[in-house]
């Protein structure tokens, strides 16, 4: 008997059918407000092997803490061309990269401001549901008071914080480990 996966058993690998317009590696406007960064990394399994067919879906606010929403006309005047949303594919070696700006702080569930962050959903073959995590910015003082980051035990918070490049201040590295001792923290939303 041969068993075949069906669409109800996995979220991939059919990521692009009818969705090509969502893929972009540049979320920033042409002349954005705020600090522009390139974030790169790899998606890895527990043994450090590359996962080549993953998709990262990115969502963030602009530098003023406003999301790109069709009904938010104020946002369009603050930063025309800001996308704040996109998808990037992992390469054969598991690597990915995208360009964006450091987002402003947005209110959390309790009304308190969250630290600047990017929400990341990960899709890949074999997952029944997307995985949700966040990228935080290194050395940001607001990280200490962020409600979501404070839900994570201190020893694991580093999996959510991008690392600075010693040679290029506008380049950050953030790797995703799907399992194992270095597993990235994923949130249950």
MOJO-V447223 format. One record per residue. N is the residue number from 1. RES is the residue in one letter. SS is DSSP state (a for helix, b for strand, c for the rest). Layout:
N;RES;SS / N;RES;SS
//
This chain:
1;X;c / 2;X;c / 3;X;c / 4;X;c / 5;X;c / 6;X;c / 7;X;c / 8;X;c / 9;X;c / 10;X;c / 11;X;c / 12;X;c / 13;X;c / 14;X;c / 15;X;c / 16;X;c / 17;X;c / 18;X;c / 19;X;c / 20;X;a / 21;X;a / 22;X;a / 23;X;b / 24;X;c / 25;X;c / 26;X;b / 27;X;c / 28;X;c / 29;X;c / 30;X;c / 31;X;c / 32;X;c / 33;X;c / 34;X;c / 35;X;c / 36;X;b / 37;X;b / 38;X;b / 39;X;b / 40;X;b / 41;X;b / 42;X;b / 43;X;b / 44;X;b / 45;X;c / 46;X;c / 47;X;c / 48;X;c / 49;X;c / 50;X;b / 51;X;c / 52;X;c / 53;X;c / 54;X;c / 55;X;b / 56;X;b / 57;X;b / 58;X;b / 59;X;b / 60;X;c / 61;X;b / 62;X;c / 63;X;c / 64;X;c / 65;X;c / 66;X;c / 67;X;b / 68;X;c / 69;X;c / 70;X;c / 71;X;c / 72;X;c / 73;X;a / 74;X;a / 75;X;a / 76;X;a / 77;X;a / 78;X;a / 79;X;c / 80;X;c / 81;X;c / 82;X;c / 83;X;c / 84;X;c / 85;X;b / 86;X;b / 87;X;b / 88;X;b / 89;X;b / 90;X;c / 91;X;c / 92;X;c / 93;X;c / 94;X;c / 95;X;b / 96;X;b / 97;X;b / 98;X;b / 99;X;b / 100;X;b / 101;X;b / 102;X;c / 103;X;c / 104;X;c / 105;X;c / 106;X;c / 107;X;b / 108;X;c / 109;X;c / 110;X;c / 111;X;c / 112;X;c / 113;X;b / 114;X;c / 115;X;c / 116;X;c / 117;X;b / 118;X;b / 119;X;b / 120;X;b / 121;X;b / 122;X;b / 123;X;b / 124;X;c / 125;X;c / 126;X;c / 127;X;c / 128;X;c / 129;X;c / 130;X;c / 131;X;b / 132;X;b / 133;X;b / 134;X;b / 135;X;b / 136;X;b / 137;X;c / 138;X;c / 139;X;c / 140;X;c / 141;X;a / 142;X;a / 143;X;a / 144;X;a / 145;X;a / 146;X;c / 147;X;c / 148;X;c / 149;X;a / 150;X;a / 151;X;a / 152;X;c / 153;X;c / 154;X;a / 155;X;a / 156;X;a / 157;X;a / 158;X;a / 159;X;a / 160;X;a / 161;X;b / 162;X;c / 163;X;b / 164;X;b / 165;X;c / 166;X;c / 167;X;c / 168;X;c / 169;X;c / 170;X;c / 171;X;b / 172;X;b / 173;X;b / 174;X;c / 175;X;c / 176;X;b / 177;X;b / 178;X;c / 179;X;c / 180;X;c / 181;X;c / 182;X;c / 183;X;c / 184;X;c / 185;X;c / 186;X;c / 187;X;b / 188;X;c / 189;X;c
//
